Amino acid sequence: MPGSTPPHAAEQYDDDATRRKDRLIGLVIVGVSFALALAVSGWAKVASRPETSAPPGPPSIEGIVGWPEAVDPVRTAARARELTKRMFFRGFVAEYVRTDGTVDLSEGPGRVRYAFQSPPGHGPQPPREPGTLARRHYCGKQSVYLRKEGLVAEADQADSPCPPQHFDALAEPRCGPREVWARAKERGAPNGLARIEYYRSRAGPAWRFELPGTPYRFSLYGDCGQELDPADAIGSVP
C-alpha cells in the first residue's frame, strides 16, 4: 500500500532500536560499575590507614580521688585509663607514698606514672602509605602522669616494638599501697615516703616496696599476702 513501511524495513528499524537500547544499558552498567569500583577503592584506602595517635590533652584534675593532698593511686587509675587509647593496663609506679597509702600533690614531691600498652597490631600505629602493610607489628605504649598539675598523658609512642614474650593486661589491684606499707611496718620499716610499684612479675601481679635510704626493699604477691622470692619478683612497669 502507498505510504506503508515494508515489513523488512520495520524489522530493521526495530533491530536498530533494540541495539541502541542495549548499548545504552551496557554503558550505564559499565559507568555505575566504574563509579562503585572507585568508591570501594577510596573506602579501602581510608579503611587501610592505621589509627594514628592523638596529641595529649591539657592536665585535668577530674576523677582524681583525694585531690590534692591525699590522692589514692589505685582508685585514680580508672580516670587515667580514660586518657589513653591503649587498652592494656601494665601497672603503675607511685613516688613518695605516705604510710596511709596516699600521695600528696599539693606541696609534696609525690607523683604517679600509669603505664598502658596495646596488643600487637592494635591501637594507634606509626603512619604509613595508604594500602600498604606494616613492616612489623607494633605494641605502642603510653604513660599517664599524676602530678601537681593533675593527670596528663605523655606523647603516645606508636612505634614502640612488642616485647619478646607474649603479655596480657595486668589485673586490677586486689589491695593497695596502704596494705603494702602495713607489711613494711611489720618488718620494722620506719615512717617515710616510699616508692611503690604495681607490676607483672614472673609469678603474676605483684607489688614492689622500696624505702629510699634504708634496706627495706621487697616484693609481694598481688594480694599483698605473701612475699615473693627474688627470682619470682623479676619484672617492672614498662
C-alpha positions as CSV (number, residue, x, y, z in Angstrom):
1,M,0.0,0.0,0.0
2,P,1.2,3.5,-0.7
3,G,3.0,5.2,2.3
4,S,3.3,1.9,4.2
5,T,6.7,0.7,5.6
6,P,7.9,-2.6,4.0
7,P,7.9,-5.4,6.6
8,H,11.7,-5.9,6.3
9,A,12.3,-2.2,6.8
10,A,10.2,-2.2,10.0
11,E,12.1,-5.2,11.3
12,Q,15.4,-3.5,10.6
13,Y,14.2,-0.4,12.4
14,D,13.2,-2.4,15.5
15,D,16.5,-4.2,15.5
16,D,18.5,-1.0,15.3
17,A,16.4,0.5,18.2
18,T,16.9,-2.6,20.3
19,R,20.7,-2.5,19.7
20,R,20.8,1.2,20.6
21,K,18.9,0.5,23.8
22,D,21.2,-2.5,24.7
23,R,24.3,-0.3,24.1
24,L,22.8,2.4,26.3
25,I,22.0,-0.1,29.1
26,G,25.5,-1.6,28.8
27,L,27.1,1.9,29.0
28,V,25.1,2.7,32.1
29,I,26.1,-0.6,33.7
30,V,29.8,0.0,32.9
31,G,29.5,3.5,34.3
32,V,27.8,2.5,37.5
33,S,30.3,-0.4,38.0
34,F,33.2,2.0,37.5
35,A,31.8,4.5,39.9
36,L,31.3,1.8,42.5
37,A,34.8,0.5,42.0
38,L,36.2,4.0,42.6
39,A,34.1,4.3,45.7
40,V,35.2,0.9,47.1
41,S,38.8,1.7,46.3
42,G,38.6,5.1,48.1
43,W,36.9,3.4,51.1
44,A,39.5,0.7,51.2
45,K,42.3,3.2,51.2
46,V,40.7,5.1,54.1
47,A,40.0,1.8,56.0
48,S,43.5,0.5,55.5
49,R,45.0,3.6,57.1
50,P,46.2,2.8,60.6
51,E,44.7,4.5,63.6
52,T,47.1,7.3,64.5
53,S,48.0,8.9,67.8
54,A,46.2,11.9,69.1
55,P,48.1,14.7,70.8
56,P,47.8,14.7,74.6
57,G,45.2,17.0,76.2
58,P,45.9,19.5,78.9
59,P,46.3,18.4,82.6
60,S,43.0,17.6,84.3
61,I,42.0,17.1,88.0
62,E,38.7,15.4,87.1
63,G,38.4,12.0,88.6
64,I,41.4,12.2,90.9
65,V,40.4,10.6,94.2
66,G,41.7,12.5,97.2
67,W,42.9,15.5,95.2
68,P,45.3,17.2,96.0
69,E,46.6,16.3,99.4
70,A,45.7,12.6,99.8
71,V,45.5,11.1,96.4
72,D,44.7,7.4,96.1
73,P,46.8,6.0,93.2
74,V,44.6,2.8,92.9
75,R,41.2,4.5,92.8
76,T,42.5,7.1,90.4
77,A,43.7,4.6,87.9
78,A,40.3,4.4,86.3
79,R,40.4,8.0,85.3
80,A,44.0,7.6,84.0
81,R,42.8,4.8,81.7
82,E,40.3,7.2,80.1
83,L,43.1,9.4,78.8
84,T,44.7,6.9,76.5
85,K,43.7,4.7,73.6
86,R,46.0,1.9,74.8
87,M,43.7,-0.9,76.0
88,F,46.1,-2.9,78.3
89,F,46.9,-1.6,81.8
90,R,50.5,-2.5,82.5
91,G,50.9,-1.2,86.1
92,F,51.9,2.0,87.9
93,V,54.8,3.5,89.9
94,A,54.0,5.8,92.8
95,E,56.7,8.0,94.3
96,Y,56.8,9.5,97.8
97,V,53.9,7.4,99.1
98,R,52.9,8.0,102.7
99,T,52.2,5.3,105.3
100,D,48.4,5.6,104.7
101,G,49.0,4.8,101.0
102,T,48.3,8.2,99.6
103,V,50.3,10.7,97.7
104,D,50.5,14.5,98.5
105,L,50.3,16.5,95.3
106,S,49.7,19.9,96.9
107,E,53.2,20.8,98.0
108,G,54.9,17.4,98.3
109,P,57.1,15.9,95.6
110,G,54.8,12.9,95.0
111,R,53.8,11.7,91.6
112,V,52.4,8.6,89.9
113,R,53.0,7.1,86.4
114,Y,50.4,4.8,84.9
115,A,51.5,2.6,82.0
116,F,49.3,1.4,79.2
117,Q,50.1,-0.7,76.1
118,S,48.3,-2.3,73.1
119,P,48.5,-5.9,71.9
120,P,50.4,-6.5,68.7
121,G,48.9,-4.5,65.8
122,H,46.2,-2.9,67.8
123,G,45.7,0.7,68.8
124,P,47.4,3.7,67.2
125,Q,50.2,2.7,64.7
126,P,53.0,4.6,63.0
127,P,51.9,6.4,59.9
128,R,52.3,4.5,56.6
129,E,51.3,4.9,52.9
130,P,47.6,4.0,52.3
131,G,47.1,0.5,51.0
132,T,50.4,-0.7,52.4
133,L,51.0,-3.2,55.2
134,A,53.1,-2.5,58.3
135,R,56.6,-3.9,58.2
136,R,56.1,-5.5,61.6
137,H,53.6,-5.5,64.5
138,Y,53.9,-2.6,67.0
139,C,52.7,-2.6,70.6
140,G,52.6,1.1,71.1
141,K,52.6,2.4,74.7
142,Q,51.6,5.5,76.6
143,S,52.2,6.7,80.1
144,V,49.7,8.9,82.0
145,Y,51.3,11.0,84.8
146,L,49.7,12.2,88.0
147,R,51.5,15.3,89.3
148,K,50.9,18.8,90.7
149,E,49.0,19.9,87.6
150,G,46.7,16.9,87.6
151,L,46.5,13.9,85.3
152,V,48.2,14.3,81.9
153,A,49.1,11.8,79.2
154,E,52.6,11.9,77.6
155,A,53.0,11.7,73.9
156,D,51.9,8.3,72.6
157,Q,54.7,6.0,71.4
158,A,53.1,4.4,68.4
159,D,56.3,2.9,67.1
160,S,57.1,1.0,70.4
161,P,58.2,-2.5,69.5
162,C,56.4,-5.5,71.0
163,P,58.1,-7.3,73.9
164,P,59.9,-10.6,73.0
165,Q,57.3,-12.5,75.1
166,H,53.5,-12.5,75.0
167,F,51.9,-10.2,77.5
168,D,48.4,-9.7,78.9
169,A,46.7,-6.8,80.6
170,L,47.5,-6.5,84.3
171,A,44.6,-7.3,86.6
172,E,43.1,-4.6,88.7
173,P,44.9,-4.5,92.1
174,R,43.4,-6.6,94.8
175,C,45.0,-4.4,97.6
176,G,46.8,-1.1,97.6
177,P,49.8,0.9,98.8
178,R,48.3,1.1,102.3
179,E,48.4,-2.6,102.7
180,V,51.9,-2.8,101.2
181,W,53.1,-0.2,103.7
182,A,51.4,-2.3,106.5
183,R,53.6,-5.2,105.5
184,A,56.7,-2.9,105.6
185,K,55.8,-1.8,109.1
186,E,55.5,-5.4,110.2
187,R,59.1,-5.8,109.0
188,G,60.2,-2.8,111.1
189,A,60.3,-0.1,108.5
190,P,60.3,3.5,109.8
191,N,57.9,6.1,108.7
192,G,58.9,7.8,105.5
193,L,58.0,8.3,101.8
194,A,58.2,5.1,99.8
195,R,58.4,4.1,96.2
196,I,55.7,1.5,95.4
197,E,55.2,-0.2,92.1
198,Y,52.4,-2.4,90.9
199,Y,53.6,-4.6,88.1
200,R,53.7,-8.0,86.4
201,S,56.3,-10.3,87.9
202,R,57.3,-13.8,86.8
203,A,54.8,-15.0,89.4
204,G,52.0,-12.7,88.2
205,P,50.6,-9.4,89.6
206,A,53.0,-8.1,92.3
207,W,53.9,-5.1,94.4
208,R,57.4,-3.8,94.9
209,F,58.2,-1.7,98.0
210,E,61.3,0.5,98.4
211,L,62.1,3.0,101.2
212,P,65.0,5.1,99.8
213,G,68.0,5.4,102.1
214,T,67.0,2.2,104.0
215,P,67.5,-1.5,103.4
216,Y,63.7,-2.0,103.2
217,R,63.0,-3.4,99.8
218,F,60.8,-6.4,99.0
219,S,58.1,-7.6,96.7
220,L,54.7,-9.1,97.4
221,Y,52.1,-11.2,95.5
222,G,49.3,-9.1,94.1
223,D,47.0,-9.8,97.1
224,C,49.7,-8.3,99.5
225,G,49.6,-11.6,101.4
226,Q,52.9,-13.2,100.8
227,E,56.4,-12.1,100.0
228,L,57.9,-13.1,96.6
229,D,61.3,-14.8,96.2
230,P,63.8,-12.6,94.3
231,A,63.6,-14.9,91.3
232,D,59.8,-14.7,91.1
233,A,59.8,-10.9,91.7
234,I,61.7,-10.1,88.5
235,G,59.7,-7.6,86.3
236,S,58.9,-4.0,86.1
237,V,56.4,-1.4,84.7
238,P,57.3,-0.8,81.0
